[in-house]
Amino acid sequence: MPDPDPRQSDIDRFRTPKRRTVSRRNTTLRKVVSFIYYLAGALEILLFLRFILRISGANPENLVAKFIYALSNPFVSPFSTLFQTPAFAPQHTFDISALIAIGVYALLAWLVARLVWIIWSNP
């Protein structure tokens, strides 16, 4: 059996730390992207709950409904004057602004996650 090439062991010795560094960076990058998607998912759920409460005519004075409306108002307010909100009854409203916010924030989260991946991924 021939002796192993000593140059090959040097190459492997230099390559292994780089692979570990790239692996750690990719793991961290995946965690950051997952965190972005997690936050976006939580926001989407909050906005969807707002939509369900508004369309079902939930009592706005109820503690849970008041909490969800207060928490989601800052995220829906940029879209609140974009379209008129149709009402089926005095309290049953089809919250178009919440649906638009859901779509916009989902797209924004995807764009931010892709941008993070493009900037910090290994070329």
C-alpha positions as a Markdown table, in Angstrom:
| # | Residue | x | y | z |
|---|---|---|---|---|
| 1 | Met | 0.0 | 0.0 | 0.0 |
| 2 | Pro | 1.5 | 3.3 | -1.0 |
| 3 | Asp | 2.2 | 6.0 | 1.5 |
| 4 | Pro | -0.4 | 8.7 | 1.7 |
| 5 | Asp | 0.4 | 12.0 | 0.0 |
| 6 | Pro | 1.6 | 14.4 | 2.8 |
| 7 | Arg | 0.3 | 17.3 | 0.8 |
| 8 | Gln | -3.2 | 15.8 | 0.9 |
| 9 | Ser | -3.2 | 15.8 | 4.8 |
| 10 | Asp | -2.2 | 19.5 | 4.8 |
| 11 | Ile | -5.1 | 20.3 | 2.4 |
| 12 | Asp | -7.5 | 18.4 | 4.7 |
| 13 | Arg | -6.2 | 20.1 | 7.7 |
| 14 | Phe | -6.8 | 23.5 | 6.2 |
| 15 | Arg | -10.2 | 22.6 | 4.7 |
| 16 | Thr | -11.8 | 21.2 | 7.9 |
| 17 | Pro | -11.9 | 24.4 | 9.9 |
| 18 | Lys | -13.3 | 26.3 | 7.0 |
| 19 | Arg | -16.1 | 23.7 | 6.6 |
| 20 | Arg | -16.9 | 24.0 | 10.3 |
| 21 | Thr | -17.0 | 27.8 | 10.0 |
| 22 | Val | -19.3 | 27.6 | 7.0 |
| 23 | Ser | -21.5 | 25.1 | 8.7 |
| 24 | Arg | -21.8 | 27.2 | 11.9 |
| 25 | Arg | -22.6 | 30.3 | 9.8 |
| 26 | Asn | -25.2 | 28.4 | 7.8 |
| 27 | Thr | -26.8 | 27.1 | 11.0 |
| 28 | Thr | -26.9 | 30.6 | 12.5 |
| 29 | Leu | -28.3 | 31.9 | 9.2 |
| 30 | Arg | -31.1 | 29.3 | 9.2 |
| 31 | Lys | -32.0 | 30.2 | 12.8 |
| 32 | Val | -32.2 | 33.9 | 11.9 |
| 33 | Val | -34.4 | 33.1 | 8.9 |
| 34 | Ser | -36.6 | 30.8 | 11.0 |
| 35 | Phe | -36.9 | 33.5 | 13.6 |
| 36 | Ile | -38.1 | 36.0 | 10.9 |
| 37 | Tyr | -40.7 | 33.5 | 9.7 |
| 38 | Tyr | -41.7 | 32.8 | 13.3 |
| 39 | Leu | -42.3 | 36.5 | 14.0 |
| 40 | Ala | -44.2 | 36.9 | 10.7 |
| 41 | Gly | -46.3 | 33.9 | 11.5 |
| 42 | Ala | -47.2 | 35.2 | 14.9 |
| 43 | Leu | -48.2 | 38.5 | 13.3 |
| 44 | Glu | -50.3 | 36.7 | 10.7 |
| 45 | Ile | -52.1 | 34.8 | 13.4 |
| 46 | Leu | -52.9 | 38.0 | 15.3 |
| 47 | Leu | -54.2 | 39.7 | 12.2 |
| 48 | Phe | -56.3 | 36.7 | 11.2 |
| 49 | Leu | -57.8 | 36.6 | 14.7 |
| 50 | Arg | -58.7 | 40.3 | 14.3 |
| 51 | Phe | -60.3 | 39.5 | 11.0 |
| 52 | Ile | -62.4 | 36.6 | 12.5 |
| 53 | Leu | -63.5 | 38.7 | 15.4 |
| 54 | Arg | -64.6 | 41.6 | 13.2 |
| 55 | Ile | -66.4 | 39.4 | 10.7 |
| 56 | Ser | -68.2 | 37.4 | 13.4 |
| 57 | Gly | -69.3 | 40.6 | 15.2 |
| 58 | Ala | -67.4 | 40.0 | 18.4 |
| 59 | Asn | -68.2 | 42.5 | 21.2 |
| 60 | Pro | -65.4 | 45.1 | 21.0 |
| 61 | Glu | -65.8 | 45.7 | 24.8 |
| 62 | Asn | -64.8 | 42.1 | 25.6 |
| 63 | Leu | -61.4 | 41.9 | 27.2 |
| 64 | Val | -60.0 | 39.4 | 24.7 |
| 65 | Ala | -61.3 | 41.3 | 21.7 |
| 66 | Lys | -60.1 | 44.6 | 23.1 |
| 67 | Phe | -56.7 | 43.1 | 23.6 |
| 68 | Ile | -56.4 | 41.7 | 20.1 |
| 69 | Tyr | -57.7 | 45.0 | 18.5 |
| 70 | Ala | -55.2 | 47.0 | 20.5 |
| 71 | Leu | -52.4 | 44.8 | 19.7 |
| 72 | Ser | -53.2 | 44.6 | 16.0 |
| 73 | Asn | -54.1 | 48.3 | 15.4 |
| 74 | Pro | -50.6 | 49.5 | 14.8 |
| 75 | Phe | -50.1 | 46.8 | 12.1 |
| 76 | Val | -53.4 | 47.4 | 10.4 |
| 77 | Ser | -53.5 | 51.2 | 10.6 |
| 78 | Pro | -51.3 | 51.9 | 7.5 |
| 79 | Phe | -53.9 | 50.1 | 5.4 |
| 80 | Ser | -57.0 | 51.3 | 7.1 |
| 81 | Thr | -57.9 | 54.1 | 4.6 |
| 82 | Leu | -56.9 | 52.1 | 1.5 |
| 83 | Phe | -60.4 | 50.7 | 1.0 |
| 84 | Gln | -63.8 | 51.1 | 2.7 |
| 85 | Thr | -64.7 | 48.4 | 5.1 |
| 86 | Pro | -68.1 | 46.8 | 4.2 |
| 87 | Ala | -70.4 | 46.2 | 7.1 |
| 88 | Phe | -73.1 | 43.4 | 7.0 |
| 89 | Ala | -74.6 | 44.6 | 10.3 |
| 90 | Pro | -73.6 | 47.2 | 12.8 |
| 91 | Gln | -70.9 | 45.0 | 14.3 |
| 92 | His | -70.3 | 42.5 | 11.5 |
| 93 | Thr | -67.6 | 44.0 | 9.3 |
| 94 | Phe | -65.4 | 42.6 | 6.6 |
| 95 | Asp | -62.0 | 43.9 | 7.6 |
| 96 | Ile | -60.3 | 44.3 | 4.2 |
| 97 | Ser | -57.4 | 46.2 | 5.7 |
| 98 | Ala | -56.6 | 43.2 | 7.9 |
| 99 | Leu | -56.5 | 40.9 | 4.9 |
| 100 | Ile | -54.3 | 43.3 | 3.0 |
| 101 | Ala | -52.0 | 43.6 | 6.0 |
| 102 | Ile | -51.7 | 39.8 | 6.2 |
| 103 | Gly | -50.6 | 39.6 | 2.6 |
| 104 | Val | -48.2 | 42.6 | 2.8 |
| 105 | Tyr | -46.5 | 41.4 | 6.0 |
| 106 | Ala | -46.2 | 37.8 | 4.6 |
| 107 | Leu | -44.5 | 39.2 | 1.5 |
| 108 | Leu | -42.3 | 41.5 | 3.5 |
| 109 | Ala | -41.2 | 38.7 | 5.8 |
| 110 | Trp | -40.3 | 36.6 | 2.8 |
| 111 | Leu | -38.4 | 39.5 | 1.2 |
| 112 | Val | -36.4 | 40.2 | 4.4 |
| 113 | Ala | -35.6 | 36.5 | 4.9 |
| 114 | Arg | -34.4 | 36.2 | 1.3 |
| 115 | Leu | -32.3 | 39.4 | 1.7 |
| 116 | Val | -30.7 | 38.1 | 4.9 |
| 117 | Trp | -30.0 | 34.8 | 3.2 |
| 118 | Ile | -28.5 | 36.5 | 0.1 |
| 119 | Ile | -26.3 | 38.8 | 2.1 |
| 120 | Trp | -24.9 | 36.4 | 4.7 |
| 121 | Ser | -24.9 | 33.0 | 2.9 |
| 122 | Asn | -21.7 | 31.5 | 1.6 |
| 123 | Pro | -21.1 | 32.5 | -2.0 |
